[in-house]
Amino acid sequence: MHMETITTQVAVIGAGPAGYPAAFAAADHGMKVVLIDPEINPGGVCLYRGCIPSKALLHVAEVINAAHEAEAFGLTLGAPKLDVDKLRAWKDSVIAKMTGGLAQLRLARKVTPVQGRAVFEDAHTLTVQTVQGETRRIQFEHAVIATGSRPVKIPIAPDSPRVMDSTGALALADIPKRMLVVGGGYIGLELGQAYSTFGSSVCVVEMLPQLLTGADRDLAQVLIQKLKKQFASIWLETKVLEIQDTGSAVRVVMESKDGKRFEELFDRVLISVGRRPNTENLGLEKTRVKVDAKGFIVVDPQRRTDEPSIFAIGDVAGQPMLAHKGTHEAHVAADALAGKKTVYDPAAIPAVVFTDPEIAWCGLTEIEAQQKGIAVKVAKFPWGASGRATTLGRNDGLTKIIIDEASGRVLGMGIAGHGAGELIAEGTLAVEMGAVAEDLALTIHAHPTLSETSMEAAESFTGHATHFLGKVR
């Protein structure tokens, strides 16, 4: 049987937030590009089943919360009524709009789409099984692997519609009366908060001693204080021993840190214990591409693998598994393909937990400074002293700056509070540019704004914070 062969300069495998920017950037450099993905339009897990749909749901949850909080301002709106079908349709329309727009950009750049799954035959050949049932061979000068990641499954979880991963939770089949979130990381807490706001009684179980391991405790505590009121139960240092679909509910057996076993019934269980890279079944063994013990592809500072013709970017290329990190890698790889001098060497990659309140940080955290023995000063500004936060009824936040003790250079920033994900960009730029705390303190910030909290935190380091008499540690 005849197999169609496509010849191209660059073949990109995966059309998520790493893959499609790589394809678009390579095309902008004048290269002939083929973009391979199972979906008809670009977007990947982030756009179809991750970042974008989750933020759409979280926005609705924020609006509901705002309606409740408005009573404190003298504004009574009445109890919000949620139409789940309409919410689901709106969420899907957001996805359709975004993916459709990317399809138009792909067309404008003359990137050739191939809808299917690719496997390497050798260092310059791919075989693609298309969704139409056809087989195509793609011969390339260079390939970029951007196949992303998937939720981790746990062996004790049954194959049941009542037991979901993040993809299932975002499908929004219904609003369960009682839901258990297994895992106290950012994905579980984001979705748990959304479902709680929509009407579910949510419980969280976590094996470790704390939620959001890795985040500085003072930042995490701002969120945890709200979660303690919002969630029905938070079980820390607790193992899940058994998950069973009884036919009418999900029976979960757990064990606390003192060895005490207990069981609870839930309408749905969300498994959110991390993600793993999609590096299996790609035919990598037919190339010199190496994969480490955790399943990540080994790459150099230009994101080139041990096979000179093959690059890897995004979740498959190592931590942190964040969309914006993959997009940055995409431009590094595309520049390398174009023969430009380039290197992946970010000083700071922002991380954002889109809960309510949000938590965001970049650069060096206080925890990391302690672990690495780096001498730092920590300058903080509590949002209780912020006029803008007070007018919003959201003065439970905190802005902190991690500063090199000797030079005064900004090494990191952390923010907990309303809109922290937007505010962290200033800290990321400060770290990336090698700014010192005085640079932030002397930069005039608009008043009244939440961004002023960065300036005032820096001013507390220089000893001139107008609205706060805190000590720098």
Order of alpha helices (4+ residues) and beta strands (2+ residues): beta-alpha-beta-alpha-alpha-alpha-beta-beta-beta-beta-beta-alpha-beta-alpha-beta-alpha-beta-beta-beta-beta-beta-beta-beta-alpha-beta-beta-alpha-beta-alpha-beta-beta-alpha-alpha-alpha
